[in-house]
Amino acid sequence: MARKSKSNMSEQYLEENKDQIYENALAEIQSFELPLGTTLRSVYDDQPNAHQRFMEKLDACIRNHDREIEKMCNFHHQGFVDAITELLKVRADAEKLKVQVTDTNRRLQDAGKEVIAQTEEIIRCRVQQRNITTVVEKLQLCLPVLEMYSKLKEQMNVKRYYSALKTMEQLENLYLPRVSQYRFCQIMIENLPKLREEIKEISMSDLKDFLESIRKHSDRIGETAMKQVLTAQDLVDFSPVYRCLHIYSVLGDGEIFENYYRKQRRKQARLVLQPQSSMHETVEGYRRYFSQIVGFFVVEDHILHVTQGLVTRTYTDELWNMALSKIIAVLRTHSSYCSDPDLVLELKNLIVVFADTLQGYGFPVNRLFDLLFEIRDQYNETLLKKWSGLFRDIFEADNYSPIPVANEEEYKIVISKFPFQDPELDKQSFPKKLPMSQSVPQIYIQVKEFIYASLKFSESLHRSSTEIDDMLRKSTNLLLTRTLSSCLQNLIKKPHIGLTELVQIIINTTHLEQACKYLEDFISNITNISQVTVHTARLYGLSTFKDARHAAEGEIYMKLNQKIDEFIQIADYDWTMSESDGRASGYLMDLINFLRSTFQVFTHLPNNNNDHAAMSGKVAQTACMSACQHLSTSLMQMLLDSELKQISMGAIQQFNLDVIQCELFASSEPVPGFQGDTLQLAFIDLRQLLDLFMVWDWSTYLADYGQATSKYLRVNPSTALTLLEKMRDSSKKNNIFAQFRKNDRDKQKLIETVVKQLRSLVNGLPFLTVLF
């Protein structure tokens, strides 16, 4: 029972709990809180009959609400009826009011049509006014753009490109952004890059024209700059460069422009530095070459100083170093072709002006002055060649006779050209003769002219007086030791120069040698450098003229010997003659007469002072001795000639007569000054040999052979043997010694014995002396 009681209580509790759940669900439904899914799910999730029961609860709730509505309607019913009654009463009044309102509205509409029309007009005008205002406002924004664009076009037309770029910049940054929504602005924006490119092309074209112009006129620019009368800006309009530089800088292409400009100028530099092949032929060729280079670098220097960054000092220095190397190479090559010293001198002057001009613009030119020292050597070579021709002409025109002076005036003219002093000659009355020939003062004058010409090159080289003095002395030494010496040597060797001319040349060289000290004074006066200076060079004229004198003396001796040989060659001896003619040979007498007249010319040369007398006397003595020795040697060689096979005693006698004439000539003192029989000793070998054969003194010769007191000391055994064999062969053939065989048949045998003894002497063997 208890358990059943608990079960009933539980069921009762569940019923009460379910009723509470339904109540809550209905309360939620009536509260219109959404969503209701959770509420309905709680109703349907319980027991199977829950829906039935919930619907019952719901119906009960609806009935309850209907009763409440009915109560409320019953409570307000009377008021509702009264309101309906009042409404019906008002209905008639409402109809009247409606008619009145409709009529009023009609009349109002009729009256308002005009107002509406006016109002619409006012509205239209207001819209139009607003549109105009808007247009004006927009035009006020657009007009500055259009004005700026018009200004841009005008600037383009008048070629104010830099201003045009500034205008473009203002358009892009200030004006166009305000009206960018308009189509014409878009067109402008699209055109601006094209205009920039057009400006770049135009400015570049102007730059190219400028570069071409300065290339063509660089010589005129350089020529003017070298005259130092105008600046580059006075000659050249640089505005294309400035304009193009500014334009490219504004456009952000400054580096492109810089590279282009430098590249083009380098190309032009190479063209300027390329000389014409015939430049060395005229000074105008060199002047144009230098002017072009100066013009080029004057322009670059101006660009360097008036622009920032277009060219730099490093760039110009690099360009100048390249150009300088090319210039030096060109000048070395072309100056080597110059053979005219005047052209070389003008070239030097041009180089100096060229170097000074560019140095004034800050370019280093030391290498150019170093080059001038190389060209100076070339200049000296051309001078030496020119003066070589002058010296030859002077020598060719000289008569090689002493200079005659008829009066004091003529004498002063000569000594004004040449430093001649001779107290002994001054004492003589006019007319008189100076010892030197006309070529001496002319040579002296030309040497001074050479010094002047050499000095011209040394001027403006920025060198000290000591250096110039040294250069002058060295070049003068070259003139004396090489050019003048060579001309003298060639003159002495000329066939038409005779013995008299050679003697005069010896006298001339003596005076020229004495004049060297005056040339040294002349150089010192020009350079203001004393000769006592340690580093002062000396002139080498002494050795030059001494060598010339020695050559002339040697030529005198050689010509005399040649003449003697000519006479010897015409000798026509009959070597088999039985006896002599009784007189000397004709060729020999002619030879002696020639020698006598020749040495008379030597002794009759004008010797106005002791030095000249001693010099000419010494030359004459040496020549006479040389001639006699050569004659003696030639006669001896004639006897001993291997082609001469036989000699008769008659031929020996004839030959002896000729030698006697030679001895008589030597003893006649053809040239004064010989001591005793010095000159005769030239024929001593011949005399002793002929005496030996003429006297037939073989016993004495063989007995005294080798002794200092021998009578035939100068007779060589081999010489005697050769001549004796020639006579022996002649005797055998012509039977010349027949009388000896008749008188003494043993003599032929004795000749054979002498031959054997002479051979023993020649071979160095002992022999037995046989008495004859």
C-alpha positions in Angstrom: 0.0 0.0 0.0 2.8 2.2 0.8 4.4 1.4 -2.5 1.1 2.1 -4.3 0.7 5.3 -2.4 4.2 6.4 -3.5 3.3 5.6 -7.1 0.2 7.7 -7.0 2.0 10.5 -5.4 4.6 10.4 -8.2 2.0 10.4 -10.9 0.3 13.3 -9.3 3.5 15.2 -9.2 4.2 14.5 -12.9 0.7 15.7 -13.8 1.2 18.9 -11.9 4.7 19.4 -13.4 3.3 18.9 -17.0 0.6 21.4 -16.5 3.2 23.8 -15.4 5.2 23.1 -18.6 2.2 23.7 -20.8 1.5 26.9 -18.9 4.9 28.2 -19.5 4.8 27.3 -23.2 1.5 29.2 -23.7 3.0 32.1 -21.8 5.9 32.1 -24.2 3.6 31.9 -27.3 1.5 34.8 -26.1 4.6 36.9 -25.4 5.4 36.7 -29.2 9.0 35.9 -28.4 10.7 34.2 -31.4 11.8 31.6 -32.3 9.3 29.2 -30.8 11.1 26.1 -31.8 12.6 25.4 -28.4 9.2 26.0 -26.7 7.3 23.7 -29.1 10.1 21.0 -28.9 9.7 21.0 -25.1 5.9 20.2 -25.5 6.4 17.5 -28.1 9.4 15.8 -26.6 7.4 14.3 -23.6 4.7 11.6 -23.6 2.8 10.5 -26.6 -0.4 12.2 -25.6 1.3 15.4 -24.9 0.2 17.0 -28.1 -3.4 16.2 -27.3 -3.2 17.6 -23.9 -1.3 20.7 -25.1 -4.1 21.4 -27.7 -6.7 21.1 -25.0 -4.8 23.6 -22.9 -4.5 25.8 -25.9 -8.3 25.7 -26.6 -9.0 26.5 -23.0 -6.7 29.5 -23.2 -8.4 30.7 -26.4 -11.9 30.4 -24.9 -10.7 32.3 -21.9 -9.5 35.1 -24.1 -12.7 35.2 -26.1 -14.7 35.7 -22.9 -12.4 38.6 -21.9 -12.9 40.2 -25.4 -16.6 39.9 -25.1 -16.6 41.5 -21.8 -14.5 44.4 -23.2 -16.9 44.8 -26.2 -19.9 44.8 -23.9 -18.3 47.5 -21.8 -17.5 49.8 -24.8 -20.6 49.1 -26.9 -22.6 52.2 -25.9 -19.7 54.5 -26.7 -19.4 52.8 -30.1 -23.0 53.3 -30.9 -22.7 57.0 -29.9 -19.7 57.4 -32.1 -21.5 55.9 -35.1 -24.4 58.2 -34.5 -22.1 61.3 -34.4 -20.4 60.1 -37.5 -23.6 59.9 -39.5 -24.4 63.4 -38.5 -21.1 64.7 -39.7 -21.4 62.9 -43.1 -23.6 65.6 -44.6 -21.3 68.3 -43.5 -18.4 66.3 -44.9 -20.0 66.2 -48.3 -20.5 69.9 -48.2 -17.0 70.4 -47.2 -15.8 68.1 -49.9 -17.6 70.1 -52.5 -16.2 73.4 -51.2 -12.7 72.0 -51.0 -13.1 70.7 -54.6 -14.3 74.0 -55.8 -11.6 75.8 -53.9 -9.0 73.4 -55.3 -10.3 74.0 -58.8 -10.1 77.7 -58.4 -6.7 77.4 -56.8 -5.5 75.3 -59.6 -6.7 77.7 -62.2 -5.1 80.6 -60.3 -1.8 78.7 -59.8 -1.2 77.7 -63.5 0.4 81.1 -64.2 2.4 80.9 -61.0 3.5 77.4 -61.9 4.6 78.6 -65.4 6.5 81.5 -63.9 7.9 79.2 -61.2 9.1 76.8 -63.9 10.6 79.7 -65.8 12.3 80.8 -62.6 13.5 77.3 -62.0 14.8 77.0 -65.6 16.6 80.3 -65.3 18.0 79.3 -61.9 19.3 76.1 -63.5 20.7 78.0 -66.4 22.2 80.5 -64.1 23.7 77.7 -62.1 25.0 76.0 -65.2 26.6 79.3 -66.4 28.2 79.8 -63.0 29.5 76.3 -63.2 30.8 76.9 -66.7 32.4 80.1 -65.7 34.0 78.4 -62.8 35.3 75.6 -65.0 36.4 78.1 -67.6 38.3 80.0 -65.0 40.1 76.7 -64.2 40.7 75.9 -67.9 41.7 79.3 -69.2 45.1 79.3 -67.4 45.8 75.9 -68.8 44.9 77.0 -72.3 46.9 80.2 -71.8 49.9 78.2 -70.6 49.6 75.8 -73.5 49.3 78.7 -75.9 52.4 80.2 -74.2 54.1 76.9 -74.7 53.3 76.8 -78.4 54.6 80.4 -78.8 57.8 79.5 -77.0 58.3 76.6 -79.2 57.8 78.8 -82.3 60.3 81.3 -81.2 62.8 78.5 -80.1 62.7 79.4 -76.4 63.0 75.7 -75.6 64.3 76.0 -72.0 61.4 78.3 -71.1 59.1 75.9 -72.9 60.3 73.1 -70.7 59.6 75.2 -67.6 56.1 75.9 -69.0 55.5 72.2 -69.5 56.6 71.6 -65.9 54.1 74.1 -64.6 51.4 72.6 -66.8 52.0 69.1 -65.5 52.5 70.0 -61.9 50.1 72.9 -61.3 47.5 73.5 -64.0 46.6 70.2 -65.7 45.8 68.3 -62.4 42.9 70.8 -61.8 41.2 70.0 -65.1 42.4 66.5 -65.8 38.8 65.3 -66.3 38.5 67.1 -69.6 39.3 65.5 -72.8 41.4 68.4 -74.1 43.6 68.0 -71.1 44.2 64.4 -71.9 45.3 65.5 -75.4 47.6 68.0 -73.9 49.1 65.4 -71.5 49.6 63.0 -74.4 51.3 65.8 -76.4 53.7 67.0 -73.7 56.2 64.0 -74.0 56.2 64.4 -77.8 57.0 68.1 -77.4 59.9 67.2 -75.0 61.3 64.8 -77.5 60.9 67.4 -80.2 62.8 69.9 -78.0 65.5 67.3 -77.4 65.8 66.6 -81.1 65.9 70.3 -82.0 68.4 71.2 -79.3 70.6 68.2 -80.3 70.4 69.3 -83.9 71.5 72.8 -82.9 74.4 71.2 -80.9 75.5 69.2 -83.9 75.4 72.4 -86.0 77.5 74.1 -83.3 80.0 71.3 -83.2 80.3 71.3 -87.0 80.7 75.1 -87.0 83.5 75.1 -84.4 85.2 72.2 -86.3 85.2 74.3 -89.5 86.2 77.5 -87.8 88.6 76.1 -85.2 91.6 77.4 -87.2 90.2 80.9 -87.2 89.4 80.7 -83.5 92.9 79.4 -82.8 94.6 82.0 -85.0 92.8 84.7 -83.1 93.6 83.2 -79.8 97.3 82.9 -80.7 97.3 86.6 -81.5 95.8 87.2 -78.0 93.3 89.8 -79.2 89.9 88.2 -78.5 88.4 85.6 -76.2 86.6 82.5 -77.4 83.2 84.0 -76.4 83.9 86.9 -78.7 84.2 84.6 -81.7 81.8 81.7 -80.9 78.1 81.7 -79.9 78.0 79.1 -77.2 74.2 79.4 -76.6 73.5 76.1 -78.4 75.7 74.3 -75.8 74.2 76.1 -72.9 70.6 75.6 -74.2 71.1 71.9 -74.9 72.8 71.3 -71.6 70.0 73.0 -69.7 67.3 71.2 -71.7 68.9 67.8 -71.1 69.4 68.6 -67.4 65.8 69.6 -67.0 64.7 66.4 -68.7 67.0 64.4 -66.4 69.3 63.3 -69.3 72.3 65.4 -68.3 74.6 62.4 -68.2 73.5 61.3 -71.7 74.2 64.8 -73.1 77.6 64.9 -71.3 78.7 61.6 -72.7 77.5 62.5 -76.2 79.3 65.9 -76.1 82.6 64.3 -74.9 82.4 61.5 -77.5 81.8 63.9 -80.4 84.6 66.2 -79.2 87.0 63.3 -79.0 86.2 62.4 -82.5 86.8 66.0 -83.6 90.1 66.1 -81.7 91.3 63.1 -83.7 90.3 64.9 -86.9 92.0 68.1 -85.8 95.2 66.2 -84.8 95.4 64.5 -88.2 97.7 66.7 -90.4 97.7 67.1 -94.1 100.3 65.0 -95.9 101.9 68.1 -97.4 101.9 70.1 -94.2 105.7 70.2 -94.1 106.0 71.9 -97.4 104.8 75.4 -96.3 104.6 77.4 -93.1 100.9 77.9 -93.8 100.3 74.2 -93.4 101.9 74.2 -89.9 100.0 77.5 -89.0 96.7 76.0 -89.9 97.5 72.8 -88.0 98.4 74.7 -84.8 95.5 77.1 -85.2 93.0 74.2 -85.4 94.4 72.6 -82.2 94.4 75.9 -80.3 90.9 76.6 -81.4 89.8 73.2 -80.2 91.3 73.5 -76.7 90.3 77.2 -76.3 86.7 76.1 -76.8 87.1 73.3 -74.4 88.6 75.6 -71.8 85.7 78.0 -72.2 83.2 75.2 -71.8 85.1 74.0 -68.7 84.8 77.4 -67.0 81.3 78.4 -67.9 79.5 75.0 -67.4 79.4 72.7 -64.4 80.2 69.1 -65.1 79.9 69.1 -68.9 83.7 68.9 -69.1 86.1 68.5 -66.2 89.7 69.4 -65.6 90.5 65.7 -65.6 88.8 65.2 -68.9 90.6 68.2 -70.5 93.9 67.0 -69.1 93.4 63.5 -70.4 92.4 64.9 -73.8 95.4 67.3 -73.9 97.9 64.5 -73.0 96.5 62.4 -75.8 96.7 65.3 -78.2 100.2 66.3 -77.0 101.6 62.8 -77.8 100.0 62.9 -81.2 101.3 66.5 -81.9 104.9 65.6 -80.9 104.8 62.5 -83.1 103.4 64.5 -86.1 106.0 67.3 -85.7 108.8 64.8 -85.4 107.8 63.2 -88.6 107.1 66.3 -90.7 110.0 68.4 -89.4 112.3 65.7 -90.5 111.2 66.4 -94.1 112.1 70.1 -93.9 115.3 71.0 -95.8 114.8 74.7 -95.6 116.2 76.3 -92.4 113.9 79.3 -92.8 110.9 77.0 -92.8 112.2 75.2 -89.7 112.8 78.5 -88.0 109.2 79.6 -88.8 108.0 76.2 -87.5 109.9 76.8 -84.3 108.3 80.3 -83.9 104.9 78.8 -84.5 105.6 76.1 -81.8 106.6 78.7 -79.3 103.5 80.8 -79.9 101.4 77.6 -79.8 102.9 76.5 -76.6 102.7 79.9 -74.9 99.1 80.3 -76.0 98.0 76.9 -74.5 100.1 77.5 -71.5 98.1 80.6 -70.9 95.0 78.5 -70.8 96.5 76.2 -68.2 97.8 73.3 -70.4 101.3 71.9 -69.6 103.6 72.4 -72.5 107.1 71.3 -71.2 107.2 68.4 -73.7 106.8 70.9 -76.6 109.9 72.8 -75.5 111.7 69.5 -75.1 110.7 68.8 -78.7 112.1 72.1 -79.8 115.5 70.9 -78.7 115.1 68.0 -81.1 114.0 70.3 -83.9 116.9 72.6 -83.1 119.2 69.7 -84.1 117.2 69.3 -87.3 117.5 73.1 -87.8 121.2 73.0 -87.3 121.4 70.2 -89.9 119.5 72.3 -92.4 121.7 75.3 -91.7 124.8 73.2 -92.1 123.5 71.9 -95.5 122.7 75.5 -96.6 126.1 76.9 -95.4 127.8 74.0 -97.1 126.4 75.2 -100.4 127.4 78.8 -99.5 130.9 77.7 -98.7 131.2 75.8 -102.0 130.0 78.8 -103.9 132.5 81.0 -102.2 135.3 78.6 -103.0 134.2 78.2 -106.6 134.2 82.0 -107.1 137.6 82.6 -105.5 140.6 83.3 -107.7 143.0 82.2 -105.0 145.1 85.3 -105.3 146.0 87.9 -102.7 143.4 90.6 -102.3 144.5 93.8 -104.0 143.7 97.1 -102.3 144.3 100.3 -104.2 143.6 102.8 -101.4 142.7 103.3 -97.8 139.0 103.1 -98.4 139.2 99.7 -100.0 141.5 98.5 -97.2 139.0 99.6 -94.6 136.2 97.8 -96.4 138.2 94.6 -96.2 139.2 94.9 -92.6 135.6 95.8 -91.6 134.6 92.4 -92.9 137.5 90.4 -91.5 139.7 91.1 -88.4 143.1 91.4 -90.1 146.0 93.1 -88.5 149.6 93.4 -89.9 151.8 96.3 -88.8 154.3 95.6 -91.5 151.7 95.7 -94.2 150.3 98.9 -92.7 153.6 100.6 -93.3 153.5 99.8 -97.0 152.1 102.3 -99.4 149.1 101.8 -101.6 148.4 99.9 -103.8 149.3 96.7 -101.9 148.0 93.2 -101.5 146.6 91.4 -98.5 148.0 87.9 -98.0 144.6 86.1 -98.0 142.3 85.7 -101.0 138.8 87.0 -101.3 137.2 83.8 -99.8 138.6 84.4 -96.4 136.5 87.5 -95.4 133.5 86.0 -97.1 133.9 82.8 -95.1 134.3 84.8 -91.9 131.1 86.8 -92.7 129.2 83.6 -93.4 130.3 82.0 -90.1 128.9 85.1 -88.3 125.7 84.8 -90.3 125.5 81.2 -89.3 125.8 82.2 -85.7 123.1 84.8 -86.1 120.9 82.2 -87.8 121.5 79.7 -85.0 120.8 82.3 -82.4 117.4 83.0 -84.0 116.3 79.5 -83.1 117.5 79.8 -79.5 115.4 82.9 -78.9 112.1 82.5 -76.9 113.0 79.0 -75.7 113.0 80.1 -72.1 116.6 79.1 -71.7 119.4 80.8 -69.8 122.1 82.9 -71.5 124.7 80.2 -70.5 122.6 77.5 -72.2 122.2 79.6 -75.4 125.9 80.4 -75.4 126.7 76.7 -75.2 124.2 75.9 -78.0 125.8 78.6 -80.2 129.3 77.3 -79.6 128.4 73.7 -80.3 126.6 74.5 -83.5 129.5 76.8 -84.6 131.9 74.0 -83.9 129.8 71.7 -86.1 130.0 74.2 -88.8 133.8 74.5 -88.6 134.7 70.9 -87.9 132.2 69.2 -90.2 130.8 71.5 -92.9 133.7 74.0 -93.5 136.3 71.2 -93.0 134.5 69.0 -95.5 134.3 71.8 -98.0 138.0 72.5 -97.6 138.9 68.9 -98.0 136.7 68.6 -101.1 138.2 71.9 -102.5 141.7 70.6 -102.0 140.9 67.4 -103.9 139.4 69.2 -106.9 141.4 68.5 -110.1 141.5 72.2 -111.2 143.1 73.3 -108.0 146.8 73.7 -108.8 149.9 74.1 -106.7 149.6 77.9 -106.5 146.0 77.6 -105.4 146.9 75.0 -102.8 149.6 77.3 -101.3 147.0 80.1 -101.2 144.6 77.8 -99.4 147.2 77.1 -96.8 147.6 80.8 -96.2 143.9 81.3 -96.1 143.4 78.6 -93.5 146.1 80.2 -91.3 144.1 83.5 -91.3 140.8 81.8 -90.6 142.4 79.9 -87.7 143.7 83.2 -86.3 140.1 84.6 -86.6 138.6 82.0 -84.4 139.3 84.0 -81.3 137.3 86.9 -82.8 134.4 84.5 -83.4 134.5 83.5 -79.7 134.4 87.2 -78.7 131.5 87.6 -81.1 129.5 84.8 -79.5 130.3 86.2 -76.0 129.1 89.7 -77.0 125.8 88.2 -78.3 125.1 86.1 -75.2 126.8 88.3 -72.6 128.7 85.2 -71.3 132.3 85.7 -70.5 134.8 83.2 -72.1 136.4 82.6 -68.7 133.2 80.9 -67.5 133.9 77.4 -66.5 131.2 75.8 -68.7 132.0 77.9 -71.8 132.9 75.6 -74.7 135.7 76.5 -77.0 135.7 76.6 -80.8 137.6 73.9 -82.6 138.7 76.0 -85.5 142.4 75.3 -84.8 142.2 71.6 -85.5 139.9 72.2 -88.5 142.3 74.6 -90.2 145.4 72.6 -89.3 143.9 69.5 -90.8 143.0 71.5 -93.9 146.6 72.8 -94.1 148.0 69.3 -93.7 145.7 68.1 -96.4 146.7 70.9 -98.7 150.3 70.3 -98.1 149.8 66.6 -98.8 148.0 67.4 -102.0 150.9 69.7 -103.1 153.3 66.8 -102.6 151.0 64.4 -104.3 150.4 66.7 -107.3 154.2 67.3 -107.7 154.8 63.6 -107.6 152.0 63.0 -110.1 153.6 65.5 -112.4 157.0 63.9 -112.0 155.3 60.5 -112.8 153.9 62.0 -116.0 157.4 63.1 -117.1 158.9 59.8 -116.2 156.2 58.0 -118.2 157.4 59.8 -121.4 161.0 58.8 -120.9 162.3 56.8 -123.9 165.7 55.3 -123.1 167.5 53.1 -125.6 168.8 50.6 -123.0 171.0 48.8 -125.6 172.8 51.9 -126.8 176.6 51.6 -127.2 177.4 55.0 -126.0 175.5 58.1 -124.6 174.3 61.0 -126.5 176.6 63.4 -124.6 173.6 65.4 -123.2 170.8 64.8 -120.8 167.5 63.4 -121.9 164.9 65.9 -123.1 162.1 64.6 -120.8 164.4 65.1 -117.8 165.3 68.7 -118.7 161.6 69.5 -119.2 160.9 68.0 -115.7 163.7 70.0 -114.1 162.5 73.2 -115.8 158.9 72.5 -114.5 160.2 72.0 -110.9 162.3 75.1 -111.1 159.4 77.3 -112.3 157.1 75.7 -109.7 159.4 76.4 -106.8 159.9 79.9 -108.1 156.1 80.5 -107.7 156.4 79.3 -104.1 159.3 81.7 -103.3 157.5 84.6 -105.0 154.3 84.3 -102.9 153.5 87.5 -100.9 155.1 87.1 -97.5 154.3 90.3 -95.7 155.2 89.0 -92.3 157.6 86.5 -90.8 154.9 83.9 -90.1 153.8 83.8 -93.8 157.4 83.6 -95.0 158.2 80.8 -92.6 155.0 78.9 -93.5 155.4 79.2 -97.3 159.2 78.5 -97.0 158.5 75.4 -95.0 155.9 74.1 -97.4 158.3 74.9 -100.4 161.2 73.1 -98.7 159.1 70.1 -97.9 157.7 70.0 -101.4 161.1 70.3 -103.0 162.6 67.6 -100.8 159.6 65.4 -101.5 159.9 66.0 -105.2 163.6 65.2 -105.3 163.1 62.0 -103.3 160.3 60.9 -105.5 162.3 61.6 -108.6 165.3 59.7 -107.3 163.0 56.7 -106.3 161.3 56.8 -109.7 164.7 56.8 -111.6 165.9 53.9 -109.4 162.7 51.9 -110.1 163.2 52.6 -113.8 166.7 50.9 -113.6 165.5 48.0 -111.6 162.2 47.4 -113.4 161.7 43.7 -113.8 160.4 44.1 -117.4 163.8 45.7 -118.3 166.0 42.7 -119.1 169.2 44.2 -120.6 171.1 47.4 -120.0 174.2 48.5 -121.9 177.1 50.5 -120.5 176.1 53.3 -123.0 172.6 53.4 -121.4 174.2 53.6 -118.0 176.3 56.5 -119.2 173.2 58.3 -120.6 171.3 57.6 -117.3 174.3 59.1 -115.4 174.0 62.3 -117.5 170.4 62.6 -116.4 171.2 62.1 -112.7 173.9 64.7 -113.0 171.3 67.2 -114.1 169.1 66.2 -111.1 172.1 66.8 -108.8 172.8 70.2 -110.5 169.2 71.1 -109.9 169.4 70.1 -106.2 172.7 72.1 -105.8 171.2 75.2 -107.4 169.1 75.9 -104.3 165.7 75.9 -106.0 164.1 76.6 -102.6 166.1 78.7 -100.1 166.7 77.4 -96.6 168.4 74.0 -97.1 171.5 73.4 -95.2 174.6 72.4 -97.3 174.0 69.5 -99.7 170.8 68.3 -97.9 168.8 68.4 -101.1 171.5 66.6 -103.0 171.4 63.7 -100.6 168.0 62.7 -102.2 170.1 61.3 -105.1 172.9 59.7 -103.1 171.7 56.2 -103.7 171.6 56.7 -107.5 175.0 58.5 -107.4 176.8 55.7 -105.6 175.2 53.0 -107.7 176.1 54.7 -111.0 179.6 55.6 -109.8 180.1 51.9 -108.9 179.2 50.8 -112.4 180.9 53.7 -114.2 184.2 53.3 -112.4 183.8 49.5 -112.2 185.1 49.7 -108.7 183.9 46.3 -107.5 187.0 45.5 -105.5 186.5 48.6 -103.3 182.8 47.9 -102.9 183.3 44.3 -101.9 186.3 45.1 -99.7 184.5 47.9 -97.8 181.1 46.4 -97.7 179.5 46.7 -94.3 181.8 49.5 -93.1 180.5 52.9 -92.1 183.3 54.5 -94.1 182.5 52.6 -97.3 182.5 54.7 -100.5 179.4 52.8 -101.7 177.6 52.6 -98.4 174.2 53.4 -100.0 174.5 50.6 -102.6 172.5 47.5 -101.7 174.0 44.2 -102.9 170.7 43.1 -104.3 170.4 46.3 -106.2 173.9 46.0 -107.6 173.3 42.3 -108.4 170.1 43.1 -110.3 171.7 45.8 -112.5 174.9 43.8 -113.0 172.8 40.8 -114.3 171.0 43.1 -116.7 174.4 44.3 -118.0 175.7 40.7 -118.2 172.8 39.6 -120.3 173.3 42.5 -122.6 177.0 41.7 -123.0 176.3 38.1 -123.9 173.8 39.1 -126.6 175.4 42.1 -128.1 179.0 41.1 -127.6 179.6 44.5 -126.0 182.6 43.3 -124.1 184.5 42.0 -127.1 187.3 44.6 -126.5 187.8 43.3 -123.0 188.1 39.8 -124.2 190.8 40.9 -126.7 192.7 42.8 -124.0 191.9 40.5 -121.1 189.8 37.4 -121.6 189.6 37.0 -117.8 187.4 40.0 -117.2 184.2 38.1 -118.3 185.1 35.5 -115.9 185.6 38.1 -113.2 182.1 39.5 -113.8 180.7 36.1 -113.2 182.8 36.0 -110.0 181.4 39.4 -108.9 177.9 38.1 -109.5 178.5 35.1 -107.3 180.0 37.3 -104.6 177.0 39.7 -104.7 174.7 36.7 -104.4 176.6 35.6 -101.4 176.1 39.0 -99.8 172.4 38.9 -100.6 172.1 35.5 -99.1 174.3 36.5 -96.1 177.1 34.0 -96.9 180.9 34.7 -96.6 182.9 35.3 -99.8 186.5 35.7 -101.0 187.4 39.1 -102.2 188.8 39.1 -105.8 191.0 42.0 -106.8 190.3 43.5 -110.2 
